[in-house]
Amino acid sequence: MAGFLLLACLAGCATQPVELATLPVTESPASQSFQAVRSHPSSGAFDLLYITDRAPVTASDGTLSYGAERAIFLSFGSVSITPTHKSPTSKSGLRVSAVSETGRFPATPYGVEATANGLRRPLAAVAAHDQAAASLQAEVARRLAAADRKEVLVFIHGYGNSFDDAALTTGEICRSLQNQFVCVVLTWPAGGSGGLFFGYNIDRESSEFSVADLKKAIRIVAEAQGVERLHLLAHSRGTDVLASVVQQLSIEAYVSRSSMWQRYKLANVVFFAPDIDLDVASSKMFAWVSDPDLAFGSKSRPSTVPPQGPLHLTVYSSPGDKALGASTLLFGSALRLGQLAVDRLPKDRSEAASRWAGSQMGGLVDFIEFSGGGFIGHSYFLSDPAVKADFIALIRDRAKAGDPRRQIVEIKRPFWRVSDVQQAFR
């Protein structure tokens, strides 16, 4: 029986498409009325930018998609999302209607060649990379020109998700934000046929394989002309990928005498149900903070921390998340970050956890505890109206924790919980 439950919980790590929740009217914080998420344009269909290092697959009818195998190159293009009018085969009310590849980066590694002056990257590979990067940035700029907000939102999915799963989840998030942002599906090779146990391990290694590619993609997108703000969202296993990306980009920024906000316009990092060990997350996210010997330009400046601007990390967790309970058993974690709660901190980790507190991290972090979520309780960021309304207020309305537009109440900063009043509307 225990083995069966473990398998069921691992299956729950995959994002389950759900009916879009209705959301509170943010223009009137005191109002308890709800409104349906609006689609734009009027037809309800919309288009997302995708970037992936999945291997492409072509159906017998010539239709393009991407599978669970790894590719040694990054591809990017457009994926069209169409309402299904509540088709029985699509619980989310959305479906992928078309995929069109726009460009592709050279195969990695780019390699080096010997010259009289030493090693260098092959000029052909550099030229091909520059051409692909320019094409991707032009696509971002084109979409920004047509968007209501000159901001980019990137979503990274978790374990067991196919290309279509990733696109549909990003589509749900984007539609919840009223399609005001340029939304990017950043998808890695997950969702293979290795079964639950072996499939999880395969996906875990594929997520590690993708870190370098996704870091490159985020850097290129962030530096596209017209980007005013960048928001990075991830779910489950995708949060470990994002934590690694943030670790590397933050070191890049620091060494160049800059910050994530100054260099990449990064405003929000949001972890939903993070499938990552608490200690590992702390080590990755704040590596540059904990290394005063790290060069700031040409030499180290131990007391220097560049301005972080509006950069903020928000972590949504649920102590009852059974999928993460299975991960804890598999990896022997003291605690998965996605199960964090004030009263569940391991005694031998309480000092380390206190470093995440607002006074220690300059108010850069908020932890939001959710007590609901159903049997598995892993995809509540899509299924629960209060959780969804809260992160929409965070991203769309730029409402900080404590603002009445947020659906949370304070436990003790930086710890919050989803409002019981709002949960009553589920």
KEDREN-940811 format. One record per residue (C-alpha): x, y, z. Coordinates in steps of 0.1 Angstrom, whole numbers, plus 2048, in hexadecimal, padded with zeros to 3 digits. Example, Ala and Ser with C-alpha at 12.3 -4.5 7.8 and 13.67 -1.06 7.14 Angstrom:
2
87B7D384E/8897F5847/
//
This chain:
426
800800800/81C818808/82C8117E6/80B8187D5/8078397E7/82B8437DE/82383C7B9/8038507BB/81586D7CB/83086D7B1/81686E796/80888C7A7/82889F7A1/81D8A477E/8088C3779/7E38B9774/7CF8D075D/7B28DE770/7948F4769/79F91976B/79492878B/78194878E/79496579E/78C9827B5/7889A47A7/7A99B57B0/79C9D87A8/7889D77C8/79C9C57E4/77F9C57FC/7679B57E3/7609907E6/75198C7C4/7639777AA/76797B784/771963769/793966759/790979739/79F96C719/7B19826FF/7AB9856E2/7869816E0/78895F6CF/7999516EF/7B69436DC/7D994F6E4/7FD9486DD/81B9416F3/8419426EC/8519216F4/8769186F9/8818F46FE/89D8DB6FD/8858BF6F7/88B8AB6D8/8728B36BC/85A8996B0/84589A691/82488868E/81987566F/805893663/8238A9666/8188BA687/8368C569C/8398C06C1/8558B76DA/8598976EE/86A88C70E/88C8856FE/8A989E703/8B58B46E6/8D88C26E5/8CA8E36D8/8B08FD6E2/8929026CC/87991E6CF/8589296BE/83392E6C3/8199176D2/7F591F6CD/7DC91A6E9/7B79166E1/7999136F8/7878F16F6/7668FC704/76A8E3721/7738C570B/7728A471F/79689E715/7A38BF722/79A8C8745/7AB8E9743/7958F5727/7B48FB711/7C68E76F7/7E68EB6E2/7DA8F16BF/7FB8F86AC/8218F96B2/83890C69B/85D90D69F/86D92F698/89292869F/8AC9116AD/8CE9166BF/8EC9026B4/8F28E06C3/9058E06E4/9218DF6EF/92C8FA6D6/9508ED6DA/9718FF6D7/98D9006BD/9B29076BF/9C09266B0/9E29376B1/9D594D6CE/9C69306E2/9A49206E3/9849316D6/9609286CE/95B91F6AA/95093E697/93492C685/9259206A6/9279436B5/917952696/8FB938696/8F593F6BC/8F49646B6/8DB96069A/8C494A6AF/8C79616CD/8BE97F6B7/8A096C6A9/8939636CB/8979866D8/8869946BA/86997D6C1/8679886E5/8689AD6DA/84C9A76C1/8369986DC/83E9B36F4/8349CD6DB/8119BE6D9/80E9B76FF/7FC9CC718/8199C9730/83D9CA726/8459AD73D/84E989737/84296B74B/85494A748/847929756/85B90A75C/8478EA763/84E8CC778/8528A6776/83D89175E/8328AE748/8308AB722/8368C870B/8108CD708/80C8CC72E/8268E7732/8158FD717/7F38F8726/7FE90074A/81092073D/7F0928729/7DB925749/7F293C75C/7F495573F/7CE95573A/7CA95B75F/7DF97A75B/7C8985740/7E397F725/7F29A172E/81699372F/82D982716/82B95E722/84794571C/84591F71F/86891472A/8668EE727/87F8D372E/87F8AE725/8668A073E/84A88773C/85B86872D/85184472F/86883874B/84B832763/845844784/86583A797/87E839779/86B855767/87086C785/896865785/89886975F/88588A762/89B89577F/8BB89176A/8AA8A174B/8A28BF761/8C78C276A/8D18BE746/8BB8DB73D/8C98F5756/8E390373E/8CB905721/8AF916736/8C892E745/8D3938722/8AF93C717/8A5952735/8C4968731/8BC96E70C/897975713/89F98D730/8B79A171A/89E9A56FD/8959C96F4/8769D6706/8769BE724/86C9D3743/8679B775C/86D99175C/85A978771/866954776/84D93B782/853916788/8408F8795/84D8D87A7/86D8CA798/86F8E9782/8778FE7A1/8988EB7A5/8A08F3781/897918787/8AB9197A7/8CA90D794/8C4927779/8BF943792/8DF9387A4/8F493A784/8E495A777/8E896C799/90D96379A/910970776/8FF990780/9139957A0/93598F78F/92B9A9775/9259C2791/8FF9C078C/8E09AF79A/8C599978D/8AE9B778B/8C79CE77B/8D39B5761/8B599F75A/8989B5766/88E99777D/8719A2793/8629817A0/86D95D7A5/84F9487AF/8529247BB/83290F7BB/8348EF7CF/85A8EE7CC/8688CB7C9/88A8D47D8/89B8CE7F9/89A8EC810/8BF8EC815/8C68E87F0/8AE9057E7/8BF91C801/8E19137F3/8D89197CF/8C39397D3/8DB94B7E9/8FD93E7DE/90A9617D5/8FE96F7F6/912954809/9329597F6/94297B7FF/9629707ED/94F96F7CC/95E9897B4/9499A97B0/9589B4790/97E9AF791/9809A87B6/96B99E7D4/9589B87E9/94B9A4807/9329BD813/9249C77F1/9019BD7E7/8F49CF7C8/8D19DD7C8/8B79C17C2/89A9D87B7/8789C77B9/8879A47B7/87298C7CD/8709677D4/84E9587DC/84B9347E7/8299237E8/8299037FE/8118EA80C/8198D482A/7FF8BB81C/8108B87FA/8128917F7/8258927D7/8428A47E9/83E88C805/8488717ED/8668857E1/871889806/870863809/88385E7E9/89F8767F0/8A0876816/89B89B819/8978AC83A/87B8C082A/8708C9806/86C8EE802/8498E97F4/83E8DA816/84C8F682B/837904847/840917866/8388FA87D/84A8E0868/86E8EE867/8868D2872/8978DC892/8BA8D7883/8B08EE866/89F90A87A/8BE92087A/8C391C854/89F92284E/8A0942862/8B8950848/89B951830/888968848/88198C83D/89A99C854/8B5985848/8AE987822/8A49AB820/87F9A381A/8889907FA/873971802/85096780B/843944814/81E93E80F/80F91F81E/7F090E80F/7DD8F5823/7C58E7809/7CC8D67E8/7B98B57E6/7C78917E9/7E98977D9/7E98BD7DE/8048C67C5/7F48DB7AA/7E18F37C1/7F09127AF/7D9909792/7BB8FA7A4/7B69117C2/7A69337BC/7B69447DA/7DA9387D1/7D59427AD/7C69647B7/7E496A7CE/7FF9647B4/7EC97879A/7EB9967B3/8109917B8/819990793/7FE9A5782/7F79BF79D/8199C07AD/8099BC7CE/8219B47EB/81999C807/8029AE820/7F09C1804/7CA9BB807/7CA9B07E2/7DE9917ED/7CC9727F9/7E396C816/7E597383B/80597884F/81195C867/83396D86F/84697E853/85297083B/838954841/814957835/7F794082F/7DC941814/7BD952823/7A393A831/789952827/793950803/79692A805/77292980E/76A9347EA/7799157DA/
//
